[in-house]
C-alpha cells in the first residue's frame, strides 16, 4: 500500500518540510488556491460520507468469509488487467472516494464504505464529473483466489481489510479491493483512491461558521441514530432557508427515514453545494493550522504528491459549470432482488450513464477500429459485446463468428499500435496482459484491433 503522502511525511522530511507539504496539500483540498476542483472533491467526500446506517449486514467482529452467499452459480472472475497503472499524459483520471461507515469505538476494525464516489477529471476537455454509487448495489466481489462472491458493493472495503487483500499480507487491503470491485463491476478504470472518516465533518462546517441551506419541505425523523448506536432521537426540520452549524448540517444530510436513501442523496448534494459556496467566499488561510490538525487522522490517499500538484494545475482551468454530478439512481436498479435490501443493477442503463460520464477524449483521438469475433458457442455474444463497447466509445467496425468456437479466454490482437485503445479494451473486458498480442496484421485485415471472445467473456456479460 502506498504511503499516505498527505499526512505521513513528518518522519522522513522533518517538521518544517512536513508543515509546508501539509499546508500545500490542504490548501489544494480546501479551495484556498481559488476554488480548485479537488477542494470540491474533498468537500464531496465529507458530505457524502454522512450516508451512514446503524444496522450492519455483516457481523462485527467478522466471521470467516462466506462463499457465494446467495449466488446460485458461482463462476471464476478474471483479475482486472489494469492494476495501479498511472494514467498516461492527457488521459482521464479517476479517483475512488471512500467514506467509512465507522464510529470512533470501531477504530481498527474492518469497515464498510457506505459512500463510494468516482471523481473524474478529463484534462483534454477541461471538465470534471462525480458519479455516486449506491452502497447497496449488488456486485461481484473479487477474491484472492481468482473467484468472486456476490454481495453489496460497499462490502468490498470490509473484505479487503479482513482478507488483507490482495496477498493476505497487506495491513490494509480495503481501498485496493474497493477499487478492484468498482473496476470489475462498472468497467471504470480506477487510478487512485481517497478515503475519509466522518469524525471531522461537524468541526469543518463549524470552522467556516456554518452553512445556509434552503430546506424544501418539513422533515420529521423519529429514528435518527445516535453516534454510539445506543438508541435513536427525533430530528425536525421546518421548510425554508436555515443557517446550520456542523451538528445540524450532519443530521440534515444523514436523515433518511422520512423518505429514502435517494432523498438523502439529494440533501447531501444540497449540503455539499452550500459548504462549497461558503468555502469559496472565505479566506481559509488564517485557519490553515487548525484545519491541518483536524484532518490529520481523517484522510488518506494513494495518490502521489506530483499527481496532486498536476491535478491542481489542471483544476485551475475547470469552470464551475463544467463540473457535473451524476448518480446511479432508482431508475437504474431493481430493489430487493435477488435478496431483500439490495439493489440489482440494470446493466444497460448503468452503462449508458457510465458512457456519458466517462467520455474518453484519448480514445476518440486514437480512433481505432475494432472487430469483435465470437470464439464461443453462445449465440449473439459478439453483438452483445459490440453494443457494450459502442456505449463506452469504441469504434466497432464489425462482428462475426471466429474460425474456432473453443476459446477459453478472450484474446486481443493489436495490429496498428493503438495501445491506448487496447489498454481500455482489456480493462472493460477483463483481459489479462498474457492474452494481449501486438503483431502485424494478417492478410486482408482492415481493422486496427481484433477481439476474439472466449468463454470468460460469458461471465462478464452475465
C-alpha positions as CSV (number, residue, x, y, z in Angstrom):
1,X,0.0,0.0,0.0
2,X,1.4,3.4,-0.9
3,X,2.3,5.8,1.8
4,X,-0.2,8.4,2.9
5,X,1.6,11.3,1.3
6,X,-0.8,13.8,2.8
7,X,-0.4,13.2,6.5
8,X,2.6,10.8,7.0
9,X,5.5,12.8,5.7
10,X,6.7,14.1,9.1
11,X,9.2,11.3,9.9
12,X,11.0,11.5,6.5
13,X,11.2,15.2,5.8
14,X,11.2,16.9,9.2
15,X,8.8,19.3,10.9
16,X,9.4,22.2,8.6
17,X,9.0,20.3,5.3
18,X,6.1,18.3,6.8
19,X,4.3,21.6,7.6
20,X,4.8,23.0,4.2
21,X,3.7,19.9,2.5
22,X,0.6,19.6,4.6
23,X,-0.2,23.3,4.1
24,X,0.1,22.9,0.3
25,X,-2.0,19.8,0.1
26,X,-4.7,21.0,2.5
27,X,-4.9,24.2,0.5
28,X,-5.3,22.0,-2.6
29,X,-8.2,20.2,-1.0
30,X,-10.0,23.2,0.6
31,X,-10.4,25.9,-2.0
32,X,-7.6,28.0,-0.6
33,X,-6.0,28.5,-4.0
34,X,-9.1,29.8,-5.7
35,X,-11.6,27.0,-5.6
36,X,-9.7,24.1,-7.1
37,X,-11.7,21.2,-8.2
38,X,-10.2,18.8,-5.7
39,X,-11.4,21.1,-3.0
40,X,-14.8,20.3,-4.4
41,X,-14.0,16.6,-4.2
42,X,-12.7,16.8,-0.6
43,X,-15.9,18.5,0.5
44,X,-17.9,15.9,-1.5
45,X,-16.3,13.2,0.5
46,X,-17.0,14.8,3.8
47,X,-20.6,15.5,2.9
48,X,-21.4,12.3,1.1
49,X,-19.7,10.4,3.9
50,X,-22.7,11.0,6.2
51,X,-24.7,8.4,4.3
52,X,-24.4,6.0,7.2
53,X,-26.6,3.3,8.6
54,X,-26.7,1.8,12.0
55,X,-27.7,-1.7,11.0
56,X,-24.9,-4.0,9.8
57,X,-25.4,-6.8,7.3
58,X,-22.1,-8.3,8.3
59,X,-21.4,-9.4,11.9
60,X,-18.8,-7.5,13.9
61,X,-16.3,-8.9,14.6
62,X,-16.4,-10.6,11.2
63,X,-17.0,-14.3,10.6
64,X,-14.9,-16.3,8.1
65,X,-15.7,-15.2,4.6
66,X,-18.9,-16.7,3.1
67,X,-18.6,-18.3,-0.3
68,X,-21.3,-17.3,-2.7
69,X,-23.9,-16.3,-0.1
70,X,-26.9,-16.3,-2.5
71,X,-25.3,-16.8,-5.9
72,X,-26.8,-20.0,-7.3
73,X,-24.0,-20.5,-9.9
74,X,-20.6,-19.0,-8.9
75,X,-18.2,-18.5,-11.8
76,X,-14.5,-17.6,-11.9
77,X,-13.7,-13.9,-12.1
78,X,-10.6,-12.8,-14.0
79,X,-8.4,-10.3,-12.3
80,X,-8.7,-6.9,-13.8
81,X,-5.9,-6.4,-16.4
82,X,-5.0,-2.8,-15.2
83,X,-3.9,-2.6,-11.6
84,X,-2.4,0.6,-10.1
85,X,-1.1,1.8,-13.5
86,X,-0.5,5.5,-13.5
87,X,-2.6,7.5,-16.1
88,X,-1.0,8.5,-19.3
89,X,-0.5,12.1,-20.2
90,X,-3.8,13.6,-21.1
91,X,-5.8,10.5,-20.0
92,X,-8.9,10.9,-17.9
93,X,-8.0,10.5,-14.2
94,X,-10.5,8.6,-12.0
95,X,-10.3,8.7,-8.2
96,X,-12.5,6.5,-6.0
97,X,-13.7,8.4,-3.0
98,X,-14.4,6.3,0.0
99,X,-16.4,7.3,3.1
100,X,-16.1,4.8,6.0
101,X,-19.1,3.5,8.0
102,X,-17.1,3.5,11.2
103,X,-17.7,5.1,14.6
104,X,-14.9,6.1,17.0
105,X,-15.3,2.9,19.1
106,X,-14.8,0.8,16.0
107,X,-11.4,2.1,15.1
108,X,-9.1,-0.6,13.9
109,X,-11.9,-3.0,12.8
110,X,-12.8,-3.8,9.2
111,X,-15.4,-1.4,7.9
112,X,-17.8,-0.9,5.0
113,X,-17.8,2.1,2.7
114,X,-21.3,3.4,2.7
115,X,-20.1,6.2,0.4
116,X,-18.5,5.4,-2.9
117,X,-18.0,8.2,-5.4
118,X,-15.9,8.1,-8.6
119,X,-14.4,11.6,-9.2
120,X,-13.2,12.0,-12.7
121,X,-11.1,14.7,-14.5
122,X,-10.6,14.9,-18.2
123,X,-7.5,17.1,-18.8
124,X,-8.2,17.5,-22.6
125,X,-11.8,18.7,-22.4
126,X,-11.2,20.6,-19.2
127,X,-14.2,19.0,-17.5
128,X,-14.9,17.0,-14.3
129,X,-17.6,14.7,-13.0
130,X,-18.7,12.9,-9.9
131,X,-20.6,9.6,-10.0
132,X,-22.2,8.3,-6.8
133,X,-22.6,4.6,-6.4
134,X,-25.4,3.3,-4.1
135,X,-24.0,1.4,-1.2
136,X,-26.5,-1.5,-1.6
137,X,-25.7,-2.1,-5.3
138,X,-25.4,-5.9,-5.9
139,X,-21.9,-6.7,-7.1
140,X,-19.3,-9.3,-7.7
141,X,-16.5,-9.0,-5.0
142,X,-13.2,-10.4,-6.4
143,X,-11.5,-12.8,-4.1
144,X,-7.7,-13.5,-3.8
145,X,-8.1,-17.0,-5.4
146,X,-9.5,-15.5,-8.6
147,X,-13.1,-16.3,-7.9
148,X,-15.7,-14.0,-6.6
149,X,-18.9,-13.8,-4.5
150,X,-21.9,-11.6,-4.7
151,X,-22.6,-9.1,-2.1
152,X,-23.3,-5.4,-1.7
153,X,-20.7,-3.2,-3.3
154,X,-19.9,-1.4,0.0
155,X,-18.6,-4.7,1.5
156,X,-15.6,-4.7,-0.8
157,X,-13.6,-2.5,1.5
158,X,-14.7,-4.6,4.5
159,X,-13.5,-7.9,2.9
160,X,-10.3,-6.2,1.6
161,X,-9.3,-5.3,5.2
162,X,-10.4,-8.7,6.6
163,X,-8.7,-10.8,3.9
164,X,-5.6,-8.4,3.8
165,X,-6.1,-8.2,0.1
166,X,-4.5,-8.9,-2.4
167,X,-1.9,-11.2,-1.0
168,X,-3.0,-12.0,2.6
169,X,-0.3,-9.8,4.0
170,X,-1.4,-6.2,3.2
171,X,-2.1,-4.5,6.6
172,X,-5.0,-2.5,5.0
173,X,-6.3,-4.0,1.8
174,X,-9.7,-2.3,1.9
175,X,-9.1,0.5,-0.6
176,X,-7.4,-1.8,-3.1
177,X,-10.3,-4.3,-3.1
178,X,-12.8,-1.5,-3.3
179,X,-11.0,-0.2,-6.4
180,X,-10.9,-3.6,-8.0
181,X,-14.6,-4.2,-7.2
182,X,-15.7,-0.9,-8.9
183,X,-13.4,-1.7,-11.9
184,X,-14.8,-5.2,-12.3
185,X,-18.5,-4.4,-12.0
186,X,-18.7,-1.0,-13.7
187,X,-15.8,-1.2,-16.2
188,X,-14.3,2.1,-14.9
189,X,-10.6,2.2,-14.6
190,X,-9.7,3.5,-11.1
191,X,-6.3,5.1,-10.8
192,X,-6.3,6.2,-7.1
193,X,-8.4,6.3,-4.0
194,X,-9.1,8.9,-1.4
195,X,-10.6,7.8,2.0
196,X,-12.0,9.8,4.9
197,X,-13.9,9.1,8.1
198,X,-16.7,11.4,9.3
199,X,-15.2,12.5,12.6
200,X,-14.1,15.9,11.3
201,X,-17.2,16.8,9.4
202,X,-19.0,18.8,12.1
203,X,-15.8,20.7,13.0
204,X,-15.2,21.5,9.3
205,X,-18.6,23.1,9.0
206,X,-18.2,25.0,12.3
207,X,-14.8,26.3,11.1
208,X,-16.5,28.1,8.2
209,X,-19.1,29.4,10.7
210,X,-21.9,27.2,9.4
211,X,-23.7,26.9,6.1
212,X,-27.0,28.2,4.7
213,X,-29.5,25.5,3.4
214,X,-32.9,26.1,1.9
215,X,-35.0,23.1,3.3
216,X,-37.6,22.3,0.6
217,X,-40.1,20.5,2.9
218,X,-40.7,19.6,6.5
219,X,-38.7,16.6,7.8
220,X,-39.6,14.6,10.9
221,X,-37.3,11.6,11.6
222,X,-38.2,9.8,14.8
223,X,-35.5,7.2,14.4
224,X,-32.3,9.2,13.8
225,X,-29.4,7.1,15.2
226,X,-27.1,8.3,17.9
227,X,-23.4,8.1,17.1
228,X,-22.7,5.4,19.6
229,X,-25.5,3.2,18.2
230,X,-27.1,3.2,21.6
231,X,-30.5,4.5,20.6
232,X,-32.3,7.0,18.4
233,X,-33.6,10.6,18.7
234,X,-36.1,12.7,16.8
235,X,-34.8,15.3,14.4
236,X,-37.1,18.0,12.9
237,X,-36.5,20.5,10.1
238,X,-39.0,23.1,9.0
239,X,-39.1,24.3,5.4
240,X,-37.2,27.4,4.5
241,X,-33.7,28.9,4.5
242,X,-31.8,28.0,7.6
243,X,-28.3,28.6,8.9
244,X,-26.9,25.3,10.1
245,X,-23.9,24.6,12.4
246,X,-21.9,21.4,12.0
247,X,-24.1,19.1,14.1
248,X,-27.3,20.3,12.4
249,X,-25.9,20.0,8.9
250,X,-24.7,16.5,9.7
251,X,-28.2,15.5,10.9
252,X,-29.8,17.1,7.9
253,X,-27.6,15.2,5.5
254,X,-27.9,11.9,7.4
255,X,-31.6,11.7,8.0
256,X,-33.4,9.2,5.7
257,X,-36.4,7.6,7.4
258,X,-39.0,10.1,6.1
259,X,-38.3,9.3,2.5
260,X,-35.4,7.1,1.3
261,X,-31.7,6.9,0.6
262,X,-32.2,8.6,-2.7
263,X,-33.9,11.6,-0.9
264,X,-30.9,11.6,1.5
265,X,-28.6,11.8,-1.5
266,X,-30.4,14.9,-2.7
267,X,-30.0,16.5,0.7
268,X,-26.3,15.6,0.7
269,X,-25.9,17.4,-2.6
270,X,-27.6,20.4,-1.1
271,X,-25.2,20.5,1.9
272,X,-22.3,19.9,-0.5
273,X,-23.1,22.9,-2.6
274,X,-23.8,25.1,0.5
275,X,-20.5,24.1,2.0
276,X,-18.7,24.7,-1.3
277,X,-20.2,28.1,-1.7
278,X,-19.3,29.0,1.9
279,X,-15.7,27.9,1.5
280,X,-15.3,29.8,-1.8
281,X,-16.3,33.0,0.0
282,X,-13.9,32.7,2.9
283,X,-10.2,33.3,3.3
284,X,-9.2,30.0,4.9
285,X,-5.5,30.7,5.2
286,X,-5.6,32.0,8.8
287,X,-7.4,28.8,9.8
288,X,-4.9,26.5,7.9
289,X,-3.1,25.2,11.0
290,X,-6.4,24.3,12.7
291,X,-7.6,22.6,9.5
292,X,-4.4,20.6,9.2
293,X,-4.7,19.4,12.8
294,X,-8.4,18.5,12.2
295,X,-7.8,16.4,9.1
296,X,-4.5,14.7,10.1
297,X,-6.2,11.5,11.2
298,X,-9.3,11.7,9.0
299,X,-7.9,11.3,5.4
300,X,-5.6,9.2,3.4
301,X,-4.9,8.5,-0.3
302,X,-2.5,6.6,-2.6
303,X,-2.2,9.5,-5.0
304,X,1.4,10.6,-5.3
305,X,2.3,14.2,-4.5
306,X,3.3,15.0,-8.1
307,X,-0.1,13.8,-9.3
308,X,-1.9,16.0,-6.8
309,X,0.1,19.0,-8.0
310,X,-0.6,18.1,-11.6
311,X,-4.4,17.9,-10.9
312,X,-4.3,21.2,-9.1
313,X,-2.8,22.9,-12.1
314,X,-5.5,21.2,-14.4
315,X,-8.3,22.2,-12.0
316,X,-7.4,25.9,-12.2
317,X,-8.9,25.9,-15.7
318,X,-12.1,23.9,-14.9
319,X,-15.1,26.2,-14.6
320,X,-17.9,25.5,-12.1
321,X,-20.3,24.9,-14.9
322,X,-18.1,22.2,-16.2
323,X,-18.3,20.1,-13.1
324,X,-21.2,17.6,-13.4
325,X,-22.7,15.4,-10.8
326,X,-24.4,12.1,-11.5
327,X,-25.7,9.1,-9.6
328,X,-26.7,5.5,-10.2
329,X,-30.3,6.3,-9.2
330,X,-33.6,4.5,-8.7
331,X,-34.3,4.2,-12.5
332,X,-31.1,2.1,-12.9
333,X,-31.8,-0.6,-10.3
334,X,-34.4,-3.1,-9.2
335,X,-34.9,-3.1,-5.4
336,X,-34.9,-6.3,-3.2
337,X,-33.5,-8.6,-5.9
338,X,-32.1,-11.2,-5.6
339,X,-32.4,-10.7,-1.9
340,X,-34.3,-8.1,0.2
341,X,-32.3,-5.0,1.0
342,X,-30.1,-4.9,-2.2
343,X,-30.3,-3.0,-5.5
344,X,-29.9,-5.2,-8.5
345,X,-28.3,-3.3,-11.3
346,X,-29.9,-2.6,-14.7
347,X,-26.7,-3.1,-16.6
348,X,-27.8,-1.4,-19.9
349,X,-29.0,1.7,-18.1
350,X,-25.9,1.9,-15.9
351,X,-23.6,1.5,-18.9
352,X,-25.4,4.4,-20.7
353,X,-24.7,6.6,-17.7
354,X,-21.0,5.5,-17.5
355,X,-20.6,6.2,-21.2
356,X,-21.9,9.7,-20.7
357,X,-19.9,10.4,-17.6
358,X,-16.6,8.9,-18.6
359,X,-16.2,10.3,-22.0
360,X,-12.7,9.4,-23.2
361,X,-11.0,12.0,-25.4
362,X,-7.9,9.9,-25.9
363,X,-10.0,7.0,-27.1
364,X,-11.7,9.3,-29.6
365,X,-8.4,10.8,-30.8
366,X,-6.8,7.4,-31.4
367,X,-9.9,6.4,-33.5
368,X,-9.0,2.7,-33.6
369,X,-11.4,0.4,-35.5
370,X,-12.3,-2.8,-33.6
371,X,-13.5,-6.1,-34.9
372,X,-15.3,-8.4,-32.4
373,X,-15.3,-12.1,-33.0
374,X,-17.3,-14.8,-31.1
375,X,-15.0,-17.6,-30.1
376,X,-17.7,-19.5,-28.2
377,X,-20.9,-21.3,-29.0
378,X,-23.0,-18.6,-27.3
379,X,-25.3,-17.1,-29.9
380,X,-25.2,-13.3,-30.1
381,X,-22.2,-12.8,-27.8
382,X,-20.2,-10.8,-30.3
383,X,-23.2,-8.5,-30.9
384,X,-23.9,-8.0,-27.2
385,X,-20.2,-7.2,-26.6
386,X,-20.1,-4.8,-29.5
387,X,-23.1,-2.9,-28.1
388,X,-21.4,-2.6,-24.8
389,X,-18.2,-1.4,-26.4
390,X,-20.1,1.1,-28.5
391,X,-21.7,2.5,-25.4
392,X,-18.2,3.0,-24.0
393,X,-16.9,5.0,-27.0
394,X,-15.1,2.2,-29.0
395,X,-15.5,2.2,-32.8
396,X,-16.7,-1.3,-33.6
397,X,-16.3,-1.9,-37.3
398,X,-17.9,-5.4,-37.5
399,X,-18.9,-8.5,-35.6
400,X,-18.6,-12.1,-36.8
401,X,-18.1,-15.7,-35.7
402,X,-14.4,-16.7,-35.1
403,X,-13.0,-19.7,-37.1
404,X,-13.0,-21.7,-33.8
405,X,-15.6,-21.8,-31.1
406,X,-13.5,-23.3,-28.3
407,X,-11.6,-20.2,-27.0
408,X,-11.4,-20.4,-23.2
409,X,-10.1,-16.9,-22.7
410,X,-10.6,-13.7,-24.6
411,X,-7.7,-12.6,-26.9
412,X,-6.9,-9.1,-28.1
413,X,-4.7,-8.5,-31.2
414,X,-3.2,-5.1,-31.7
415,X,-2.4,-4.7,-35.4
416,X,-1.8,-0.9,-35.6
417,X,0.0,0.1,-32.4
418,X,-3.2,1.6,-31.0
419,X,-2.0,0.9,-27.5
420,X,-4.4,3.1,-25.5
421,X,-7.5,1.5,-27.2
422,X,-6.1,-1.9,-26.4
423,X,-5.5,-1.0,-22.8
424,X,-9.0,0.2,-22.4
425,X,-10.5,-2.8,-24.1
426,X,-8.5,-5.0,-21.7
427,X,-9.9,-3.1,-18.8
428,X,-13.5,-3.3,-19.9
429,X,-13.4,-7.0,-21.0
430,X,-11.1,-8.1,-18.1
431,X,-8.4,-9.5,-20.4
432,X,-5.1,-10.3,-18.8
433,X,-1.8,-9.0,-20.3
434,X,-0.8,-12.5,-21.3
435,X,-3.7,-12.6,-23.8
436,X,-2.8,-9.3,-25.5
437,X,-0.8,-9.7,-28.7
438,X,1.0,-6.9,-30.6
439,X,1.6,-8.2,-34.0
440,X,1.5,-7.4,-37.7
441,X,-2.0,-7.7,-39.3
442,X,-2.8,-10.9,-41.2
443,X,-3.5,-10.7,-44.9
444,X,-6.8,-8.9,-45.6
445,X,-7.2,-7.4,-42.1
446,X,-8.7,-3.9,-42.3
447,X,-9.1,-3.1,-38.6
448,X,-6.7,-1.8,-36.0
449,X,-7.7,-4.2,-33.2
450,X,-9.3,-7.7,-33.3
451,X,-11.0,-9.1,-30.2
452,X,-11.8,-12.8,-30.1
453,X,-14.2,-13.5,-27.2
454,X,-13.6,-16.6,-25.1
455,X,-15.7,-18.4,-22.5
456,X,-14.6,-16.0,-19.9
457,X,-16.5,-13.3,-21.7
458,X,-19.7,-15.1,-20.9
459,X,-19.1,-14.4,-17.2
460,X,-18.6,-10.6,-17.8
461,X,-21.8,-10.5,-19.9
462,X,-23.9,-12.4,-17.3
